[in-house]
Amino acid sequence: MKKFLMTLAAVLCCAMTTTVFTACGDDDDKTPEEDNKAAAAVFKFNLKIGNDMLNALDLTVDYYDASGKLQSEAVTSGTWTKTVKASLPTTLGARLNIKLKGGVDPANISVMNEDVIYSYDIKVLTASGKELNEGKTDVVNKAYPVPGNKLADWVTKHANDIVNCIYTVDLNGKCAVGSW
């Protein structure tokens, strides 16, 4: 009888353990409907600037951070990158602002090469991080000479439109061209 009770206790213990372990499921499981709903957007921006521009111009990039606030950062080297993830709805983008550096005399520059390559990628994500089809991607390469005697006018004309990409992403994850 003692052996029977010990065997019964062992069987009951195993059964309870199995019940406890199988009852613990993943509460974060998403239904297919929930995992196809837009929740966030990620903006990846890469900028490459040539030395002529770095030497002659003060460069800053305006961009929207994850909270939707407009930020500005100086570009002090040939590359500048930023990745921002924001909840929907959101505005995401970047633009390059230029002005002549103090002490730079355009008369002393025979030619400044506008040498800019930038790329951006906007992905719309579900709450679990799954990528949805909506989004935007582009690569732009601008390279042409600006004569020194035209540099001041060129800077005035292109103060913030050399690099300019901005998008709004609505609650449904639809991307549209935005405005500053």
Contacts in CASP RR format, 6 or more apart in sequence:
PFRMAT RR
TARGET T0000
AUTHOR 0000-0000-0000
METHOD contacts of the structure
MODEL  1
MKKFLMTLAAVLCCAMTTTVFTACGDDDDKTPEEDNKAAAAVFKFNLKIG
NDMLNALDLTVDYYDASGKLQSEAVTSGTWTKTVKASLPTTLGARLNIKL
KGGVDPANISVMNEDVIYSYDIKVLTASGKELNEGKTDVVNKAYPVPGNK
LADWVTKHANDIVNCIYTVDLNGKCAVGSW
28 128 0 8 1.000
30 126 0 8 1.000
30 127 0 8 1.000
30 128 0 8 1.000
34 126 0 8 1.000
34 127 0 8 1.000
35 126 0 8 1.000
35 127 0 8 1.000
35 128 0 8 1.000
35 130 0 8 1.000
36 126 0 8 1.000
36 130 0 8 1.000
36 132 0 8 1.000
37 126 0 8 1.000
37 127 0 8 1.000
38 88 0 8 1.000
38 124 0 8 1.000
38 125 0 8 1.000
38 126 0 8 1.000
38 132 0 8 1.000
38 134 0 8 1.000
38 169 0 8 1.000
38 171 0 8 1.000
38 172 0 8 1.000
38 173 0 8 1.000
39 87 0 8 1.000
39 88 0 8 1.000
39 125 0 8 1.000
39 126 0 8 1.000
39 127 0 8 1.000
39 129 0 8 1.000
40 85 0 8 1.000
40 86 0 8 1.000
40 87 0 8 1.000
40 88 0 8 1.000
40 124 0 8 1.000
40 125 0 8 1.000
40 127 0 8 1.000
40 129 0 8 1.000
41 85 0 8 1.000
41 86 0 8 1.000
41 88 0 8 1.000
41 90 0 8 1.000
41 92 0 8 1.000
41 122 0 8 1.000
41 123 0 8 1.000
41 124 0 8 1.000
41 125 0 8 1.000
41 135 0 8 1.000
41 169 0 8 1.000
41 173 0 8 1.000
41 175 0 8 1.000
42 83 0 8 1.000
42 84 0 8 1.000
42 85 0 8 1.000
42 121 0 8 1.000
42 122 0 8 1.000
42 123 0 8 1.000
42 125 0 8 1.000
43 63 0 8 1.000
43 64 0 8 1.000
43 82 0 8 1.000
43 83 0 8 1.000
43 84 0 8 1.000
43 85 0 8 1.000
43 86 0 8 1.000
43 92 0 8 1.000
43 93 0 8 1.000
43 94 0 8 1.000
43 120 0 8 1.000
43 121 0 8 1.000
43 122 0 8 1.000
43 167 0 8 1.000
44 81 0 8 1.000
44 82 0 8 1.000
44 83 0 8 1.000
44 120 0 8 1.000
44 121 0 8 1.000
44 122 0 8 1.000
44 123 0 8 1.000
45 63 0 8 1.000
45 81 0 8 1.000
45 82 0 8 1.000
45 83 0 8 1.000
45 93 0 8 1.000
45 94 0 8 1.000
45 118 0 8 1.000
45 119 0 8 1.000
45 120 0 8 1.000
45 165 0 8 1.000
46 79 0 8 1.000
46 80 0 8 1.000
46 81 0 8 1.000
46 118 0 8 1.000
46 119 0 8 1.000
46 120 0 8 1.000
47 61 0 8 1.000
47 75 0 8 1.000
47 79 0 8 1.000
47 80 0 8 1.000
47 81 0 8 1.000
47 94 0 8 1.000
47 96 0 8 1.000
47 116 0 8 1.000
47 117 0 8 1.000
47 118 0 8 1.000
47 163 0 8 1.000
48 78 0 8 1.000
48 79 0 8 1.000
48 116 0 8 1.000
48 117 0 8 1.000
48 118 0 8 1.000
49 59 0 8 1.000
49 75 0 8 1.000
49 78 0 8 1.000
49 79 0 8 1.000
49 80 0 8 1.000
49 115 0 8 1.000
49 116 0 8 1.000
50 78 0 8 1.000
50 113 0 8 1.000
50 115 0 8 1.000
50 116 0 8 1.000
51 78 0 8 1.000
51 115 0 8 1.000
52 111 0 8 1.000
52 112 0 8 1.000
52 113 0 8 1.000
52 114 0 8 1.000
52 115 0 8 1.000
53 59 0 8 1.000
53 98 0 8 1.000
53 112 0 8 1.000
53 113 0 8 1.000
53 114 0 8 1.000
53 115 0 8 1.000
53 116 0 8 1.000
54 75 0 8 1.000
54 76 0 8 1.000
54 77 0 8 1.000
54 78 0 8 1.000
55 101 0 8 1.000
55 104 0 8 1.000
56 100 0 8 1.000
56 101 0 8 1.000
56 104 0 8 1.000
56 106 0 8 1.000
56 109 0 8 1.000
56 112 0 8 1.000
56 151 0 8 1.000
57 98 0 8 1.000
57 99 0 8 1.000
57 100 0 8 1.000
57 101 0 8 1.000
57 104 0 8 1.000
57 155 0 8 1.000
58 74 0 8 1.000
58 98 0 8 1.000
58 99 0 8 1.000
58 100 0 8 1.000
58 101 0 8 1.000
58 102 0 8 1.000
59 74 0 8 1.000
59 75 0 8 1.000
59 96 0 8 1.000
59 97 0 8 1.000
59 98 0 8 1.000
60 72 0 8 1.000
60 73 0 8 1.000
60 74 0 8 1.000
60 75 0 8 1.000
60 96 0 8 1.000
60 97 0 8 1.000
61 72 0 8 1.000
61 73 0 8 1.000
61 75 0 8 1.000
61 80 0 8 1.000
61 82 0 8 1.000
61 94 0 8 1.000
61 95 0 8 1.000
61 96 0 8 1.000
61 97 0 8 1.000
61 163 0 8 1.000
62 70 0 8 1.000
62 71 0 8 1.000
62 72 0 8 1.000
62 94 0 8 1.000
62 95 0 8 1.000
62 97 0 8 1.000
62 160 0 8 1.000
62 180 0 8 1.000
63 70 0 8 1.000
63 71 0 8 1.000
63 72 0 8 1.000
63 73 0 8 1.000
63 82 0 8 1.000
63 84 0 8 1.000
63 92 0 8 1.000
63 93 0 8 1.000
63 94 0 8 1.000
63 95 0 8 1.000
64 70 0 8 1.000
64 71 0 8 1.000
64 84 0 8 1.000
64 86 0 8 1.000
64 90 0 8 1.000
64 91 0 8 1.000
64 92 0 8 1.000
64 93 0 8 1.000
64 166 0 8 1.000
65 71 0 8 1.000
65 84 0 8 1.000
65 86 0 8 1.000
66 84 0 8 1.000
66 85 0 8 1.000
66 86 0 8 1.000
66 87 0 8 1.000
67 86 0 8 1.000
68 86 0 8 1.000
68 90 0 8 1.000
68 91 0 8 1.000
72 97 0 8 1.000
73 80 0 8 1.000
73 82 0 8 1.000
75 96 0 8 1.000
82 94 0 8 1.000
84 92 0 8 1.000
85 125 0 8 1.000
86 92 0 8 1.000
88 124 0 8 1.000
88 169 0 8 1.000
88 170 0 8 1.000
88 171 0 8 1.000
88 173 0 8 1.000
89 168 0 8 1.000
89 169 0 8 1.000
89 170 0 8 1.000
89 171 0 8 1.000
90 168 0 8 1.000
90 169 0 8 1.000
91 166 0 8 1.000
91 167 0 8 1.000
91 168 0 8 1.000
91 169 0 8 1.000
91 178 0 8 1.000
92 122 0 8 1.000
92 166 0 8 1.000
92 167 0 8 1.000
92 169 0 8 1.000
93 120 0 8 1.000
93 165 0 8 1.000
93 166 0 8 1.000
93 167 0 8 1.000
94 118 0 8 1.000
94 120 0 8 1.000
94 163 0 8 1.000
94 165 0 8 1.000
94 166 0 8 1.000
95 160 0 8 1.000
95 161 0 8 1.000
95 163 0 8 1.000
95 164 0 8 1.000
95 165 0 8 1.000
95 166 0 8 1.000
95 180 0 8 1.000
96 116 0 8 1.000
96 118 0 8 1.000
96 160 0 8 1.000
96 162 0 8 1.000
96 163 0 8 1.000
96 164 0 8 1.000
97 159 0 8 1.000
97 160 0 8 1.000
98 155 0 8 1.000
98 158 0 8 1.000
98 159 0 8 1.000
98 160 0 8 1.000
98 162 0 8 1.000
99 155 0 8 1.000
99 159 0 8 1.000
100 106 0 8 1.000
100 151 0 8 1.000
100 152 0 8 1.000
100 155 0 8 1.000
106 148 0 8 1.000
106 149 0 8 1.000
106 151 0 8 1.000
106 152 0 8 1.000
107 148 0 8 1.000
107 149 0 8 1.000
109 148 0 8 1.000
109 151 0 8 1.000
110 147 0 8 1.000
110 148 0 8 1.000
111 145 0 8 1.000
111 146 0 8 1.000
111 147 0 8 1.000
111 148 0 8 1.000
112 145 0 8 1.000
112 146 0 8 1.000
112 148 0 8 1.000
112 151 0 8 1.000
113 143 0 8 1.000
113 144 0 8 1.000
113 145 0 8 1.000
113 146 0 8 1.000
114 142 0 8 1.000
114 143 0 8 1.000
114 144 0 8 1.000
114 145 0 8 1.000
114 146 0 8 1.000
114 162 0 8 1.000
115 142 0 8 1.000
115 143 0 8 1.000
116 140 0 8 1.000
116 141 0 8 1.000
116 142 0 8 1.000
116 143 0 8 1.000
116 162 0 8 1.000
116 163 0 8 1.000
117 139 0 8 1.000
117 140 0 8 1.000
117 141 0 8 1.000
117 142 0 8 1.000
118 139 0 8 1.000
118 140 0 8 1.000
118 163 0 8 1.000
118 165 0 8 1.000
119 137 0 8 1.000
119 138 0 8 1.000
119 139 0 8 1.000
119 140 0 8 1.000
120 136 0 8 1.000
120 137 0 8 1.000
120 138 0 8 1.000
120 165 0 8 1.000
121 136 0 8 1.000
121 137 0 8 1.000
122 135 0 8 1.000
122 136 0 8 1.000
122 137 0 8 1.000
122 167 0 8 1.000
122 169 0 8 1.000
122 175 0 8 1.000
123 131 0 8 1.000
123 132 0 8 1.000
123 135 0 8 1.000
124 131 0 8 1.000
124 132 0 8 1.000
124 134 0 8 1.000
124 135 0 8 1.000
124 169 0 8 1.000
124 173 0 8 1.000
124 175 0 8 1.000
125 131 0 8 1.000
125 132 0 8 1.000
126 132 0 8 1.000
132 173 0 8 1.000
134 169 0 8 1.000
134 173 0 8 1.000
134 174 0 8 1.000
134 175 0 8 1.000
135 169 0 8 1.000
135 175 0 8 1.000
136 167 0 8 1.000
136 175 0 8 1.000
138 165 0 8 1.000
140 163 0 8 1.000
142 162 0 8 1.000
146 154 0 8 1.000
164 180 0 8 1.000
166 177 0 8 1.000
166 178 0 8 1.000
166 179 0 8 1.000
166 180 0 8 1.000
167 175 0 8 1.000
167 176 0 8 1.000
167 177 0 8 1.000
167 178 0 8 1.000
168 175 0 8 1.000
168 176 0 8 1.000
168 177 0 8 1.000
168 178 0 8 1.000
169 175 0 8 1.000
170 176 0 8 1.000
END
